[in-house]
Amino acid sequence: MLTRRSRKEGVASPSDADTSSKSKRSATPSKTKKPATPRRSKSRSKSRSIERKIRTRSRSANKALRVPQVVLERFETKKDIPIYKKKEIKSKKSPEPVDSQSRKSPTPVKEVVNSRISPVPDKISDKMSTTSSRLEYNDESDDEPQLANNTKCKTYPVEFGGLFGNIILTILLPLLVILAKIAIKAKGNLIPFPRGYLRLANYYDQDVFIWTAAIILLQLFISLVPLAKKSKSLLDDDYKYNYYRFSGFINLIIAALIVLAMDYYKCPINFILEIVTKKTVPHIVASVLYTFIISIILYIKGKYTNQIDKFNSLNFVQKLFIGTTNNPTLGPINIKLAFYRYSILMTILFNSLVINESLKNSININLYFVAGLQIFYALDKLIFEFNLLSSFYLQKEKDGYWTIIQLFLQPIINFLPIQILLSNNLPVNYIILSISSIIFLFGYILQRYSDFIKYKYEVNSTFVYRPSTVRIIVDGFWSYIRYPNYTGTIIVHLALILPIIEPNLSSLQASWPVLLYPLYYIITLSHKCVRISTYSRLQNGSTWDRQYTTKWNLIPKIF
């Protein structure tokens, strides 16, 4: 009867083992030869041990990764090749089936990863292949989003309400700004609707379209000036570095010199002020038209440079609305930074022209107060433009229709309180101005300090980039809300409407369009908080929420 040890060693009987041991003692060292039976037993024990390792390895892999059944190919090994030697193995035909009664040992099974034998059981690749079979699996877990179409791109939810929401927002934002401008001219009365704006001729002006196109092209030309050094951003989702030239303040100096030259040579520079005060509606229509043209150009460029393959699930309207790339360029021009500066420079230009024109007439303290603080806030954005390195706008926001139309309409929206002050001669209340100054200063400090700390934290943090790495700030203002910089921005714009709104019915009826000014920032920044949170949860899973000490985005205990 065979013992367990004899079965493992492949020995037929104890007598055979005795005879083999006797032959070993009697044989001389020079004429010693290995018998055939122990060779088969060694290969068989090796094959069985390897099969046990692979069997346990496949069970642990199935528990961790939900791997389907794997078909591994068998290879015939030679004596001089170690089991875990990293060497490519040529493909061979599968061996013929062996009779169960025969004494031949089965050939060992090996796992091949990327045409090499994996020495570590825990390293399982997403593309595990043998010479004849390939293993594919879907890496699913509670903390990571699913992979789509066997690619490395994570599937994110459709933003802005999908196709229907994109169409609504495309029409809604310009329409609301147009209605607010018409309401200011009509002293707040839109019922009945002013007859002059029922004709399409009032929505088109050739000079306005030409001047708007000229200003946009001039800003793109100014952005070509390489006077600032390049700054390297953090790694993005495609594991690439982007380089930016933060020359916003230099662009301001160049634009100011151009305006002074135009004034010196008697160019009709005051026509720009007429555009924003009297011909605002054609200016909005021109901005929408040029936004569509630029969005189509960026879409075509992204399509022919293979930058939109990861967005196959979106249709043409969604790609045009959301955008295709995070860092769009036209030659050496960075489109995102160029239009960001366009929005700020136009705000400074409109307010400066208004103050210059107002100095020739009667003094308007409210106008100087609001316009001056808007210029100060815009200058701060240009001076500290490098803080954009830590912003969601520069790192993750795609440059489509929605992003560009906001940048084109922001100077017009910012001009709403100025336009009301020009059309209504409001009395000066120094108490209201003092309260507004204190609130503005608090919001500005909150926004500036938060952006500065975020920038320092992002730049000075030394780490190895991983998509699941969570890097957030949880002390200071961040212990109360998650986005204190957005809260500061909203407070700044709320403070600037206090000198305009008076607590009486007649004043509210004439000045209600100014409410669109802070509401625009409240709605867009609140929605951006939700977008950032959704994006971060998909990147980092539930760790994103667990790391924070608070769950409120902008206002404690409210939102």
Salt bridges, closest charged atoms under 4 A:
GLU9 OE2 - ARG5 NE 3.42
GLU111 OE1 - ARG57 NH1 2.78
GLU136 OE2 - ARG134 NE 3.68
GLU140 OE1 - ARG66 NH1 3.10
GLU144 OE1 - LYS154 NZ 3.06
GLU159 OE1 - ARG531 NH2 3.18
ASP205 OD2 - LYS279 NZ 3.49
ASP237 OD1 - LYS396 NZ 3.27
ASP238 OD1 - LYS310 NZ 2.72
GLU274 OE2 - LYS279 NZ 3.95
GLU357 OE1 - LYS360 NZ 3.95
ASP380 OD2 - ARG448 NH2 2.61
GLU385 OE2 - ARG341 NE 2.80
GLU397 OE2 - ARG531 NH2 3.05
GLU458 OE1 - ARG471 NH1 2.78
ASP545 OD1 - ARG482 NH1 3.16
ASP545 OD2 - ARG537 NE 2.72
